[in-house]
Amino acid sequence: MNGKAYCEDDYLSKLDKCASCNRPILEKVLKAEGHKFHPECFKCASCRKCLDGVPFSVDPTKNILCMDCYKKKVAPQCARCKKPISPPSYTNEVTRVLAMGNSYHTTCYRCEDCGLPLSSNSDGRGCYPLNDRLYCFDCHKRRAPNVAKMAPKK
């Protein structure tokens, strides 16, 4: 190690320690969330499934979870489709829309009448809530005719 000879005990004391079992890591090192693990020690904090080579996510308290446990325990539920909103397999970043205190997949954030994808733009695709439902401007106007004077500015 570093061109120097060490006795076995000194050599082992210089190696990285596994964050799970605290034993020296002699071969392959897995790094996650600033910690190092033996491949066999890198496990879901909830179900204990081995995560070597498997997608995982992290909860707000920095516990490492397999995607199944993340979806069950942590992921917000989409108010429209009722499925968990979780990161795609290629990233740990979750993209969701928050509207009226609810979470939505970006693909589920649509007018509840015509299905038009809603946005924050003022081109008629903005969200115009009515009675706790999401509508585009045209559908909102049809359901509440007295708001026709509130046409989006172009």
CORRA-V436023 format. One record per pair of residues at least 24 apart in sequence whose C-alpha atoms are under 10 Angstrom apart, sorted by the first residue. I is the first residue (numbers start at 1). J is the second residue. Records with the same first field share a line. If there is no record, write none. Layout:
I=J  J
This chain:
18=42
32=56  58  64
33=57  58  62  63  64
44=68  69  70
45=69
46=70  73
54=89
55=87  88  89  90  91  92
56=87  89  91  92
57=86  87  89  91  92  93
58=92
76=102  103  104  105
77=102  103  104  105
78=102  103  104  105  106  108  109
79=103  104  105  108  109
80=104  105  107  108  109  110  112
81=105  108
99=127  129  134
100=127  129  132  133  134
109=134  135
110=134  135  136
111=135  136  137  138  139  140
112=136  139  140
113=138  139  140  143
114=138  139
121=152
122=151  152  153  154
123=151  152  153  154
124=151  152  153  154
125=152
126=152
